[in-house]
Structures are given as C-alpha cells and as structure tokens.
Amino acid sequence: MLAGMNVNVWDVADQVERLVRAGFAGHVVDPVRLADPGVALDEL
C-alpha cells in the first residue's frame, strides 16, 4: 500500500498513515483483507 484516502471517517487517520508508511518500508498488505469491511485496519 503506497497511498491512502480517508473520507468522513475521522478516527482512522492514524491507521491509514501506519499502513502507508509500512508500504513504503516494503511491507505488503493483503488486498482481500484490506477490502473486507469486517477486518479492522489495525489488524492489517
């Protein structure tokens, strides 16, 4: 994950930033889990 966007969900900005930073560090996020609304961003 190299970019993120947050629209009208104010309490996830920190999690989105951590995912983007992890992506730049070379970590891969499972796109299926990322697309699943039942998986919390902290679990990715």
mmCIF entry with sequence, helices, sheets and N, C-alpha, C, O atoms, coordinates in Angstrom:
data_MODEL
# 
_entry.id   MODEL 
# 
_entity.id                         1 
_entity.type                       polymer 
_entity.pdbx_number_of_molecules   1 
# 
_entity_poly.entity_id                      1 
_entity_poly.type                           'polypeptide(L)' 
_entity_poly.nstd_linkage                   no 
_entity_poly.nstd_monomer                   no 
_entity_poly.pdbx_seq_one_letter_code       MLAGMNVNVWDVADQVERLVRAGFAGHVVDPVRLADPGVALDEL 
_entity_poly.pdbx_seq_one_letter_code_can   MLAGMNVNVWDVADQVERLVRAGFAGHVVDPVRLADPGVALDEL 
_entity_poly.pdbx_strand_id                 A 
# 
loop_
_entity_poly_seq.entity_id 
_entity_poly_seq.num 
_entity_poly_seq.mon_id 
_entity_poly_seq.hetero 
1 1  MET n 
1 2  LEU n 
1 3  ALA n 
1 4  GLY n 
1 5  MET n 
1 6  ASN n 
1 7  VAL n 
1 8  ASN n 
1 9  VAL n 
1 10 TRP n 
1 11 ASP n 
1 12 VAL n 
1 13 ALA n 
1 14 ASP n 
1 15 GLN n 
1 16 VAL n 
1 17 GLU n 
1 18 ARG n 
1 19 LEU n 
1 20 VAL n 
1 21 ARG n 
1 22 ALA n 
1 23 GLY n 
1 24 PHE n 
1 25 ALA n 
1 26 GLY n 
1 27 HIS n 
1 28 VAL n 
1 29 VAL n 
1 30 ASP n 
1 31 PRO n 
1 32 VAL n 
1 33 ARG n 
1 34 LEU n 
1 35 ALA n 
1 36 ASP n 
1 37 PRO n 
1 38 GLY n 
1 39 VAL n 
1 40 ALA n 
1 41 LEU n 
1 42 ASP n 
1 43 GLU n 
1 44 LEU n 
# 
_struct_asym.id          A 
_struct_asym.entity_id   1 
# 
loop_
_struct_conf.conf_type_id 
_struct_conf.id 
_struct_conf.pdbx_PDB_helix_id 
_struct_conf.beg_label_comp_id 
_struct_conf.beg_label_asym_id 
_struct_conf.beg_label_seq_id 
_struct_conf.pdbx_beg_PDB_ins_code 
_struct_conf.end_label_comp_id 
_struct_conf.end_label_asym_id 
_struct_conf.end_label_seq_id 
_struct_conf.pdbx_end_PDB_ins_code 
_struct_conf.beg_auth_comp_id 
_struct_conf.beg_auth_asym_id 
_struct_conf.beg_auth_seq_id 
_struct_conf.end_auth_comp_id 
_struct_conf.end_auth_asym_id 
_struct_conf.end_auth_seq_id 
_struct_conf.pdbx_PDB_helix_class 
_struct_conf.details 
_struct_conf.pdbx_PDB_helix_length 
HELX_P HELX_P1 AA1 TRP A 10 ? VAL A 12 ? TRP A 10 VAL A 12 5 ? 3  
HELX_P HELX_P2 AA2 ALA A 13 ? PHE A 24 ? ALA A 13 PHE A 24 1 ? 12 
HELX_P HELX_P3 AA3 PRO A 31 ? ALA A 35 ? PRO A 31 ALA A 35 1 ? 5  
HELX_P HELX_P4 AA4 LEU A 41 ? GLU A 43 ? LEU A 41 GLU A 43 5 ? 3  
# 
_struct_conf_type.id          HELX_P 
_struct_conf_type.criteria    ? 
_struct_conf_type.reference   ? 
# 
loop_
_atom_site.group_PDB 
_atom_site.id 
_atom_site.type_symbol 
_atom_site.label_atom_id 
_atom_site.label_alt_id 
_atom_site.label_comp_id 
_atom_site.label_asym_id 
_atom_site.label_entity_id 
_atom_site.label_seq_id 
_atom_site.pdbx_PDB_ins_code 
_atom_site.Cartn_x 
_atom_site.Cartn_y 
_atom_site.Cartn_z 
_atom_site.occupancy 
_atom_site.B_iso_or_equiv 
_atom_site.pdbx_formal_charge 
_atom_site.auth_seq_id 
_atom_site.auth_comp_id 
_atom_site.auth_asym_id 
_atom_site.auth_atom_id 
_atom_site.pdbx_PDB_model_num 
ATOM 1   N N  . MET A 1 1  ? 0.858   -1.163 0.000  1.00 0.00 ? 1  MET A N  1 
ATOM 2   C CA . MET A 1 1  ? 0.000   0.000  0.000  1.00 0.00 ? 1  MET A CA 1 
ATOM 3   C C  . MET A 1 1  ? 0.903   1.225  0.000  1.00 0.00 ? 1  MET A C  1 
ATOM 4   O O  . MET A 1 1  ? 1.751   1.381  0.879  1.00 0.00 ? 1  MET A O  1 
ATOM 5   N N  . LEU A 1 2  ? 0.719   2.092  -0.987 1.00 0.00 ? 2  LEU A N  1 
ATOM 6   C CA . LEU A 1 2  ? 1.567   3.280  -1.094 1.00 0.00 ? 2  LEU A CA 1 
ATOM 7   C C  . LEU A 1 2  ? 0.796   4.579  -0.942 1.00 0.00 ? 2  LEU A C  1 
ATOM 8   O O  . LEU A 1 2  ? 1.398   5.652  -0.897 1.00 0.00 ? 2  LEU A O  1 
ATOM 9   N N  . ALA A 1 3  ? -0.524  4.500  -0.861 1.00 0.00 ? 3  ALA A N  1 
ATOM 10  C CA . ALA A 1 3  ? -1.333  5.701  -0.679 1.00 0.00 ? 3  ALA A CA 1 
ATOM 11  C C  . ALA A 1 3  ? -2.621  5.326  0.026  1.00 0.00 ? 3  ALA A C  1 
ATOM 12  O O  . ALA A 1 3  ? -3.057  4.176  -0.020 1.00 0.00 ? 3  ALA A O  1 
ATOM 13  N N  . GLY A 1 4  ? -3.217  6.291  0.670  1.00 0.00 ? 4  GLY A N  1 
ATOM 14  C CA . GLY A 1 4  ? -4.484  6.050  1.356  1.00 0.00 ? 4  GLY A CA 1 
ATOM 15  C C  . GLY A 1 4  ? -5.347  7.292  1.292  1.00 0.00 ? 4  GLY A C  1 
ATOM 16  O O  . GLY A 1 4  ? -4.850  8.406  1.123  1.00 0.00 ? 4  GLY A O  1 
ATOM 17  N N  . MET A 1 5  ? -6.638  7.087  1.429  1.00 0.00 ? 5  MET A N  1 
ATOM 18  C CA . MET A 1 5  ? -7.566  8.209  1.407  1.00 0.00 ? 5  MET A CA 1 
ATOM 19  C C  . MET A 1 5  ? -8.623  7.959  2.472  1.00 0.00 ? 5  MET A C  1 
ATOM 20  O O  . MET A 1 5  ? -9.094  6.835  2.640  1.00 0.00 ? 5  MET A O  1 
ATOM 21  N N  . ASN A 1 6  ? -8.982  8.988  3.172  1.00 0.00 ? 6  ASN A N  1 
ATOM 22  C CA . ASN A 1 6  ? -9.954  8.897  4.239  1.00 0.00 ? 6  ASN A CA 1 
ATOM 23  C C  . ASN A 1 6  ? -11.063 9.903  3.961  1.00 0.00 ? 6  ASN A C  1 
ATOM 24  O O  . ASN A 1 6  ? -10.800 11.098 3.830  1.00 0.00 ? 6  ASN A O  1 
ATOM 25  N N  . VAL A 1 7  ? -12.292 9.429  3.872  1.00 0.00 ? 7  VAL A N  1 
ATOM 26  C CA . VAL A 1 7  ? -13.416 10.317 3.598  1.00 0.00 ? 7  VAL A CA 1 
ATOM 27  C C  . VAL A 1 7  ? -14.466 10.127 4.690  1.00 0.00 ? 7  VAL A C  1 
ATOM 28  O O  . VAL A 1 7  ? -15.101 9.076  4.780  1.00 0.00 ? 7  VAL A O  1 
ATOM 29  N N  . ASN A 1 8  ? -14.638 11.147 5.508  1.00 0.00 ? 8  ASN A N  1 
ATOM 30  C CA . ASN A 1 8  ? -15.677 11.198 6.536  1.00 0.00 ? 8  ASN A CA 1 
ATOM 31  C C  . ASN A 1 8  ? -15.599 10.081 7.579  1.00 0.00 ? 8  ASN A C  1 
ATOM 32  O O  . ASN A 1 8  ? -16.615 9.743  8.188  1.00 0.00 ? 8  ASN A O  1 
ATOM 33  N N  . VAL A 1 9  ? -14.435 9.514  7.793  1.00 0.00 ? 9  VAL A N  1 
ATOM 34  C CA . VAL A 1 9  ? -14.234 8.567  8.888  1.00 0.00 ? 9  VAL A CA 1 
ATOM 35  C C  . VAL A 1 9  ? -13.015 9.087  9.646  1.00 0.00 ? 9  VAL A C  1 
ATOM 36  O O  . VAL A 1 9  ? -11.881 8.742  9.310  1.00 0.00 ? 9  VAL A O  1 
ATOM 37  N N  . TRP A 1 10 ? -13.238 9.895  10.641 1.00 0.00 ? 10 TRP A N  1 
ATOM 38  C CA . TRP A 1 10 ? -12.171 10.680 11.243 1.00 0.00 ? 10 TRP A CA 1 
ATOM 39  C C  . TRP A 1 10 ? -11.276 9.883  12.181 1.00 0.00 ? 10 TRP A C  1 
ATOM 40  O O  . TRP A 1 10 ? -10.153 10.307 12.452 1.00 0.00 ? 10 TRP A O  1 
ATOM 41  N N  . ASP A 1 11 ? -11.731 8.759  12.677 1.00 0.00 ? 11 ASP A N  1 
ATOM 42  C CA . ASP A 1 11 ? -10.943 8.045  13.679 1.00 0.00 ? 11 ASP A CA 1 
ATOM 43  C C  . ASP A 1 11 ? -10.001 6.995  13.096 1.00 0.00 ? 11 ASP A C  1 
ATOM 44  O O  . ASP A 1 11 ? -9.496  6.160  13.846 1.00 0.00 ? 11 ASP A O  1 
ATOM 45  N N  . VAL A 1 12 ? -9.748  7.004  11.802 1.00 0.00 ? 12 VAL A N  1 
ATOM 46  C CA . VAL A 1 12 ? -8.855  6.013  11.194 1.00 0.00 ? 12 VAL A CA 1 
ATOM 47  C C  . VAL A 1 12 ? -7.618  6.639  10.545 1.00 0.00 ? 12 VAL A C  1 
ATOM 48  O O  . VAL A 1 12 ? -6.838  5.932  9.908  1.00 0.00 ? 12 VAL A O  1 
ATOM 49  N N  . ALA A 1 13 ? -7.431  7.924  10.692 1.00 0.00 ? 13 ALA A N  1 
ATOM 50  C CA . ALA A 1 13 ? -6.304  8.597  10.033 1.00 0.00 ? 13 ALA A CA 1 
ATOM 51  C C  . ALA A 1 13 ? -4.965  8.009  10.469 1.00 0.00 ? 13 ALA A C  1 
ATOM 52  O O  . ALA A 1 13 ? -4.074  7.830  9.638  1.00 0.00 ? 13 ALA A O  1 
ATOM 53  N N  . ASP A 1 14 ? -4.808  7.707  11.748 1.00 0.00 ? 14 ASP A N  1 
ATOM 54  C CA . ASP A 1 14 ? -3.541  7.141  12.229 1.00 0.00 ? 14 ASP A CA 1 
ATOM 55  C C  . ASP A 1 14 ? -3.287  5.756  11.641 1.00 0.00 ? 14 ASP A C  1 
ATOM 56  O O  . ASP A 1 14 ? -2.157  5.435  11.273 1.00 0.00 ? 14 ASP A O  1 
ATOM 57  N N  . GLN A 1 15 ? -4.332  4.935  11.553 1.00 0.00 ? 15 GLN A N  1 
ATOM 58  C CA . GLN A 1 15 ? -4.174  3.593  10.993 1.00 0.00 ? 15 GLN A CA 1 
ATOM 59  C C  . GLN A 1 15 ? -3.821  3.654  9.511  1.00 0.00 ? 15 GLN A C  1 
ATOM 60  O O  . GLN A 1 15 ? -2.984  2.884  9.041  1.00 0.00 ? 15 GLN A O  1 
ATOM 61  N N  . VAL A 1 16 ? -4.452  4.560  8.777  1.00 0.00 ? 16 VAL A N  1 
ATOM 62  C CA . VAL A 1 16 ? -4.145  4.718  7.351  1.00 0.00 ? 16 VAL A CA 1 
ATOM 63  C C  . VAL A 1 16 ? -2.698  5.166  7.180  1.00 0.00 ? 16 VAL A C  1 
ATOM 64  O O  . VAL A 1 16 ? -1.989  4.662  6.309  1.00 0.00 ? 16 VAL A O  1 
ATOM 65  N N  . GLU A 1 17 ? -2.262  6.103  8.000  1.00 0.00 ? 17 GLU A N  1 
ATOM 66  C CA . GLU A 1 17 ? -0.876  6.571  7.914  1.00 0.00 ? 17 GLU A CA 1 
ATOM 67  C C  . GLU A 1 17 ? 0.100   5.425  8.197  1.00 0.00 ? 17 GLU A C  1 
ATOM 68  O O  . GLU A 1 17 ? 1.109   5.296  7.504  1.00 0.00 ? 17 GLU A O  1 
ATOM 69  N N  . ARG A 1 18 ? -0.185  4.593  9.204  1.00 0.00 ? 18 ARG A N  1 
ATOM 70  C CA . ARG A 1 18 ? 0.698   3.456  9.507  1.00 0.00 ? 18 ARG A CA 1 
ATOM 71  C C  . ARG A 1 18 ? 0.760   2.478  8.341  1.00 0.00 ? 18 ARG A C  1 
ATOM 72  O O  . ARG A 1 18 ? 1.833   1.961  8.030  1.00 0.00 ? 18 ARG A O  1 
ATOM 73  N N  . LEU A 1 19 ? -0.369  2.216  7.691  1.00 0.00 ? 19 LEU A N  1 
ATOM 74  C CA . LEU A 1 19 ? -0.376  1.316  6.538  1.00 0.00 ? 19 LEU A CA 1 
ATOM 75  C C  . LEU A 1 19 ? 0.454   1.871  5.385  1.00 0.00 ? 19 LEU A C  1 
ATOM 76  O O  . LEU A 1 19 ? 1.195   1.130  4.739  1.00 0.00 ? 19 LEU A O  1 
ATOM 77  N N  . VAL A 1 20 ? 0.334   3.171  5.126  1.00 0.00 ? 20 VAL A N  1 
ATOM 78  C CA . VAL A 1 20 ? 1.100   3.789  4.044  1.00 0.00 ? 20 VAL A CA 1 
ATOM 79  C C  . VAL A 1 20 ? 2.593   3.738  4.367  1.00 0.00 ? 20 VAL A C  1 
ATOM 80  O O  . VAL A 1 20 ? 3.406   3.397  3.508  1.00 0.00 ? 20 VAL A O  1 
ATOM 81  N N  . ARG A 1 21 ? 2.949   4.074  5.600  1.00 0.00 ? 21 ARG A N  1 
ATOM 82  C CA . ARG A 1 21 ? 4.364   4.024  5.996  1.00 0.00 ? 21 ARG A CA 1 
ATOM 83  C C  . ARG A 1 21 ? 4.912   2.603  5.884  1.00 0.00 ? 21 ARG A C  1 
ATOM 84  O O  . ARG A 1 21 ? 6.046   2.405  5.448  1.00 0.00 ? 21 ARG A O  1 
ATOM 85  N N  . ALA A 1 22 ? 4.108   1.617  6.276  1.00 0.00 ? 22 ALA A N  1 
ATOM 86  C CA . ALA A 1 22 ? 4.541   0.222  6.162  1.00 0.00 ? 22 ALA A CA 1 
ATOM 87  C C  . ALA A 1 22 ? 4.742   -0.157 4.706  1.00 0.00 ? 22 ALA A C  1 
ATOM 88  O O  . ALA A 1 22 ? 5.672   -0.895 4.382  1.00 0.00 ? 22 ALA A O  1 
ATOM 89  N N  . GLY A 1 23 ? 3.881   0.339  3.819  1.00 0.00 ? 23 GLY A N  1 
ATOM 90  C CA . GLY A 1 23 ? 4.024   0.067  2.396  1.00 0.00 ? 23 GLY A CA 1 
ATOM 91  C C  . GLY A 1 23 ? 5.325   0.615  1.841  1.00 0.00 ? 23 GLY A C  1 
ATOM 92  O O  . GLY A 1 23 ? 5.991   -0.046 1.043  1.00 0.00 ? 23 GLY A O  1 
ATOM 93  N N  . PHE A 1 24 ? 5.690   1.822  2.260  1.00 0.00 ? 24 PHE A N  1 
ATOM 94  C CA . PHE A 1 24 ? 6.954   2.402  1.806  1.00 0.00 ? 24 PHE A CA 1 
ATOM 95  C C  . PHE A 1 24 ? 8.154   1.660  2.386  1.00 0.00 ? 24 PHE A C  1 
ATOM 96  O O  . PHE A 1 24 ? 9.247   1.701  1.820  1.00 0.00 ? 24 PHE A O  1 
ATOM 97  N N  . ALA A 1 25 ? 7.947   0.978  3.523  1.00 0.00 ? 25 ALA A N  1 
ATOM 98  C CA . ALA A 1 25 ? 9.023   0.196  4.134  1.00 0.00 ? 25 ALA A CA 1 
ATOM 99  C C  . ALA A 1 25 ? 9.127   -1.197 3.512  1.00 0.00 ? 25 ALA A C  1 
ATOM 100 O O  . ALA A 1 25 ? 10.002  -1.976 3.888  1.00 0.00 ? 25 ALA A O  1 
ATOM 101 N N  . GLY A 1 26 ? 8.239   -1.516 2.561  1.00 0.00 ? 26 GLY A N  1 
ATOM 102 C CA . GLY A 1 26 ? 8.317   -2.794 1.866  1.00 0.00 ? 26 GLY A CA 1 
ATOM 103 C C  . GLY A 1 26 ? 7.346   -3.850 2.341  1.00 0.00 ? 26 GLY A C  1 
ATOM 104 O O  . GLY A 1 26 ? 7.356   -4.967 1.822  1.00 0.00 ? 26 GLY A O  1 
ATOM 105 N N  . HIS A 1 27 ? 6.502   -3.531 3.316  1.00 0.00 ? 27 HIS A N  1 
ATOM 106 C CA . HIS A 1 27 ? 5.520   -4.494 3.798  1.00 0.00 ? 27 HIS A CA 1 
ATOM 107 C C  . HIS A 1 27 ? 4.343   -4.574 2.826  1.00 0.00 ? 27 HIS A C  1 
ATOM 108 O O  . HIS A 1 27 ? 3.938   -3.564 2.251  1.00 0.00 ? 27 HIS A O  1 
ATOM 109 N N  . VAL A 1 28 ? 3.805   -5.759 2.649  1.00 0.00 ? 28 VAL A N  1 
ATOM 110 C CA . VAL A 1 28 ? 2.702   -5.983 1.715  1.00 0.00 ? 28 VAL A CA 1 
ATOM 111 C C  . VAL A 1 28 ? 1.409   -6.192 2.501  1.00 0.00 ? 28 VAL A C  1 
ATOM 112 O O  . VAL A 1 28 ? 1.382   -6.953 3.469  1.00 0.00 ? 28 VAL A O  1 
ATOM 113 N N  . VAL A 1 29 ? 0.353   -5.521 2.087  1.00 0.00 ? 29 VAL A N  1 
ATOM 114 C CA . VAL A 1 29 ? -0.968  -5.679 2.696  1.00 0.00 ? 29 VAL A CA 1 
ATOM 115 C C  . VAL A 1 29 ? -1.795  -6.585 1.798  1.00 0.00 ? 29 VAL A C  1 
ATOM 116 O O  . VAL A 1 29 ? -1.831  -6.399 0.582  1.00 0.00 ? 29 VAL A O  1 
ATOM 117 N N  . ASP A 1 30 ? -2.456  -7.562 2.396  1.00 0.00 ? 30 ASP A N  1 
ATOM 118 C CA . ASP A 1 30 ? -3.320  -8.475 1.654  1.00 0.00 ? 30 ASP A CA 1 
ATOM 119 C C  . ASP A 1 30 ? -4.511  -7.682 1.113  1.00 0.00 ? 30 ASP A C  1 
ATOM 120 O O  . ASP A 1 30 ? -5.307  -7.178 1.905  1.00 0.00 ? 30 ASP A O  1 
ATOM 121 N N  . PRO A 1 31 ? -4.660  -7.555 -0.209 1.00 0.00 ? 31 PRO A N  1 
ATOM 122 C CA . PRO A 1 31 ? -5.746  -6.739 -0.768 1.00 0.00 ? 31 PRO A CA 1 
ATOM 123 C C  . PRO A 1 31 ? -7.132  -7.286 -0.448 1.00 0.00 ? 31 PRO A C  1 
ATOM 124 O O  . PRO A 1 31 ? -8.090  -6.517 -0.360 1.00 0.00 ? 31 PRO A O  1 
ATOM 125 N N  . VAL A 1 32 ? -7.256  -8.579 -0.276 1.00 0.00 ? 32 VAL A N  1 
ATOM 126 C CA . VAL A 1 32 ? -8.562  -9.161 0.064  1.00 0.00 ? 32 VAL A CA 1 
ATOM 127 C C  . VAL A 1 32 ? -8.969  -8.725 1.468  1.00 0.00 ? 32 VAL A C  1 
ATOM 128 O O  . VAL A 1 32 ? -10.115 -8.335 1.694  1.00 0.00 ? 32 VAL A O  1 
ATOM 129 N N  . ARG A 1 33 ? -8.035  -8.792 2.404  1.00 0.00 ? 33 ARG A N  1 
ATOM 130 C CA . ARG A 1 33 ? -8.338  -8.358 3.772  1.00 0.00 ? 33 ARG A CA 1 
ATOM 131 C C  . ARG A 1 33 ? -8.553  -6.849 3.832  1.00 0.00 ? 33 ARG A C  1 
ATOM 132 O O  . ARG A 1 33 ? -9.401  -6.378 4.590  1.00 0.00 ? 33 ARG A O  1 
ATOM 133 N N  . LEU A 1 34 ? -7.794  -6.084 3.041  1.00 0.00 ? 34 LEU A N  1 
ATOM 134 C CA . LEU A 1 34 ? -7.949  -4.636 3.012  1.00 0.00 ? 34 LEU A CA 1 
ATOM 135 C C  . LEU A 1 34 ? -9.341  -4.247 2.515  1.00 0.00 ? 34 LEU A C  1 
ATOM 136 O O  . LEU A 1 34 ? -9.917  -3.273 3.000  1.00 0.00 ? 34 LEU A O  1 
ATOM 137 N N  . ALA A 1 35 ? -9.882  -4.985 1.567  1.00 0.00 ? 35 ALA A N  1 
ATOM 138 C CA . ALA A 1 35 ? -11.197 -4.690 1.012  1.00 0.00 ? 35 ALA A CA 1 
ATOM 139 C C  . ALA A 1 35 ? -12.343 -5.173 1.898  1.00 0.00 ? 35 ALA A C  1 
ATOM 140 O O  . ALA A 1 35 ? -13.495 -4.791 1.687  1.00 0.00 ? 35 ALA A O  1 
ATOM 141 N N  . ASP A 1 36 ? -12.035 -6.002 2.878  1.00 0.00 ? 36 ASP A N  1 
ATOM 142 C CA . ASP A 1 36 ? -13.064 -6.578 3.744  1.00 0.00 ? 36 ASP A CA 1 
ATOM 143 C C  . ASP A 1 36 ? -13.420 -5.590 4.859  1.00 0.00 ? 36 ASP A C  1 
ATOM 144 O O  . ASP A 1 36 ? -12.576 -5.305 5.709  1.00 0.00 ? 36 ASP A O  1 
ATOM 145 N N  . PRO A 1 37 ? -14.641 -5.064 4.878  1.00 0.00 ? 37 PRO A N  1 
ATOM 146 C CA . PRO A 1 37 ? -15.023 -4.097 5.925  1.00 0.00 ? 37 PRO A CA 1 
ATOM 147 C C  . PRO A 1 37 ? -15.061 -4.733 7.311  1.00 0.00 ? 37 PRO A C  1 
ATOM 148 O O  . PRO A 1 37 ? -15.105 -4.015 8.310  1.00 0.00 ? 37 PRO A O  1 
ATOM 149 N N  . GLY A 1 38 ? -15.045 -6.040 7.394  1.00 0.00 ? 38 GLY A N  1 
ATOM 150 C CA . GLY A 1 38 ? -15.045 -6.719 8.690  1.00 0.00 ? 38 GLY A CA 1 
ATOM 151 C C  . GLY A 1 38 ? -13.667 -6.829 9.326  1.00 0.00 ? 38 GLY A C  1 
ATOM 152 O O  . GLY A 1 38 ? -13.545 -7.227 10.484 1.00 0.00 ? 38 GLY A O  1 
ATOM 153 N N  . VAL A 1 39 ? -12.619 -6.474 8.566  1.00 0.00 ? 39 VAL A N  1 
ATOM 154 C CA . VAL A 1 39 ? -11.259 -6.528 9.095  1.00 0.00 ? 39 VAL A CA 1 
ATOM 155 C C  . VAL A 1 39 ? -10.841 -5.114 9.503  1.00 0.00 ? 39 VAL A C  1 
ATOM 156 O O  . VAL A 1 39 ? -10.810 -4.201 8.678  1.00 0.00 ? 39 VAL A O  1 
ATOM 157 N N  . ALA A 1 40 ? -10.524 -4.951 10.771 1.00 0.00 ? 40 ALA A N  1 
ATOM 158 C CA . ALA A 1 40 ? -10.103 -3.643 11.266 1.00 0.00 ? 40 ALA A CA 1 
ATOM 159 C C  . ALA A 1 40 ? -8.751  -3.255 10.677 1.00 0.00 ? 40 ALA A C  1 
ATOM 160 O O  . ALA A 1 40 ? -7.904  -4.120 10.451 1.00 0.00 ? 40 ALA A O  1 
ATOM 161 N N  . LEU A 1 41 ? -8.545  -1.983 10.429 1.00 0.00 ? 41 LEU A N  1 
ATOM 162 C CA . LEU A 1 41 ? -7.286  -1.527 9.853  1.00 0.00 ? 41 LEU A CA 1 
ATOM 163 C C  . LEU A 1 41 ? -6.099  -1.889 10.739 1.00 0.00 ? 41 LEU A C  1 
ATOM 164 O O  . LEU A 1 41 ? -5.006  -2.146 10.235 1.00 0.00 ? 41 LEU A O  1 
ATOM 165 N N  . ASP A 1 42 ? -6.302  -1.911 12.046 1.00 0.00 ? 42 ASP A N  1 
ATOM 166 C CA . ASP A 1 42 ? -5.223  -2.271 12.969 1.00 0.00 ? 42 ASP A CA 1 
ATOM 167 C C  . ASP A 1 42 ? -4.778  -3.716 12.785 1.00 0.00 ? 42 ASP A C  1 
ATOM 168 O O  . ASP A 1 42 ? -3.652  -4.058 13.146 1.00 0.00 ? 42 ASP A O  1 
ATOM 169 N N  . GLU A 1 43 ? -5.637  -4.574 12.229 1.00 0.00 ? 43 GLU A N  1 
ATOM 170 C CA . GLU A 1 43 ? -5.299  -5.985 12.027 1.00 0.00 ? 43 GLU A CA 1 
ATOM 171 C C  . GLU A 1 43 ? -4.502  -6.218 10.759 1.00 0.00 ? 43 GLU A C  1 
ATOM 172 O O  . GLU A 1 43 ? -3.985  -7.316 10.551 1.00 0.00 ? 43 GLU A O  1 
ATOM 173 N N  . LEU A 1 44 ? -4.391  -5.216 9.911  1.00 0.00 ? 44 LEU A N  1 
ATOM 174 C CA . LEU A 1 44 ? -3.675  -5.375 8.654  1.00 0.00 ? 44 LEU A CA 1 
ATOM 175 C C  . LEU A 1 44 ? -2.202  -5.152 8.870  1.00 0.00 ? 44 LEU A C  1 
ATOM 176 O O  . LEU A 1 44 ? -1.419  -5.242 7.924  1.00 0.00 ? 44 LEU A O  1 
# 
